Amino acid sequence: MIEFYYHPSPNPEKIALYLEETGLEYELMPVDTRKGEQHEPEFLKINPNAKTPAMVDTDTGARVFDSTAMLLYLVDKTGQYRLPEDPVERGRALSWLMFIATGIGPYSGQCVHFRHFAPDGNDYGVNRYDFEARRHWGLIEDHLADRRYMAGETYGLVDMALWGWGDRLPFILDHQGVWSDYPHIKRLLDEIDDRPAAQRARALKSRHAFKTEMDDDARQHMFPQNAARG
């Protein structure tokens, strides 16, 4: 049994997709980040970084956080959706998996923060992270131009990792027509969206009434550095 600590945001959703694809038994543990539940002592014992996702494997007692670490742990546990065995293909798959973890996620997240949530007067920050988000997504687009999936001709772990962020692209770049610039990404995301596991993963957010308002209380929990400055 996996205790899956979840909030309906990009990184938890990639774990939800993997769990649904593999049929691994799990219990959904909602963490309402806009209410500050990620800072509660019991959750910090699982993830001292106070972010979702995180999980506890009740079979082994392992506590795992960070979505990429969780994906790799779950692959070892289930044996499903392993990375390629061929060294060349495995190296390529690992590279793109880590590119999503260290590039797509952080730059997209910072682009969202400075564009949608930071105080006015952050033109430099918006420009910086908009540029980097576009650059990173452009590399994904180029990579998919001559291949069906992120790691070859088979749907797998790297595609799941990308999917968590994919549908947020219009919000990240604040451009509803953005898909005309990323047709190959759109093609992959549409294919994954059609999978029953993806539809079940998306539906998890309806199991709990997560707070959606970004009011002053939510900002204090989400951006404590600003609250600390008074």
C-alpha positions, 0 to 999 in steps of 0.5 A: 500500500502506498500512502500518496500525499497529493495536491492537484498540481503538476508534480503530484499528478505525474505520480497519480498517473503512474499509480493509475497506470500500474494499478498499484494499491494506494491511499490518497492523502490530500494535502491542502497547500493553500491552507498550509497543511504542508507545514504540519509536523506530521507531513514534515516527517515525510517531506521536510521540504514541505511540498507535495507529492510525497509518499509512504510505502507501508510495505517497506516503511520507506518515506519518499519525496520529490516526484522524480525520486518517487517515480524511480522508487515506484519503478523499482517496486513494481517493475513496470515502465522501466527505463530502457536497458540499452545504454544509449537509450537509457542514457537518453531517457535519464537525461530527459527525465532529469531535464524535466525535473531540473528544467521544465518544472522549476522554470515553469513554476517560477514563470507562474510565480512571477507572472501570476502571483508576485507583486507588481514591478517584477518585469525582470523576473517575468522576462527571465523566467518566461524566456527560460520556460519557453526555451526549455519547452522549445527543446522538448518540442524539437525532441518530439519532432521526429519521435512519438514519445520522449524516450523512443517508440514506447510510452513510458516514464518520461512521458508521464513526468512531462504530462504532469506539467503539460496541460498548464502550458497556456497558464504558464506562458499566459497564452491560450493559443500557445499550442500552435507553437508546440504541436508535437507536445500537444500531440503527445499530451492529447494521446496521454489524455485519452488514456483511462489512467490519465482520466482517473488521475485527473479525477482525483482532485474531485475527491477533496474540496481543495482550497482554490482562492489565493487570498492573503492566508493562502499567500502566507502559507505558499510564500512565507518569505513575503509574510516573514518580511511583514 
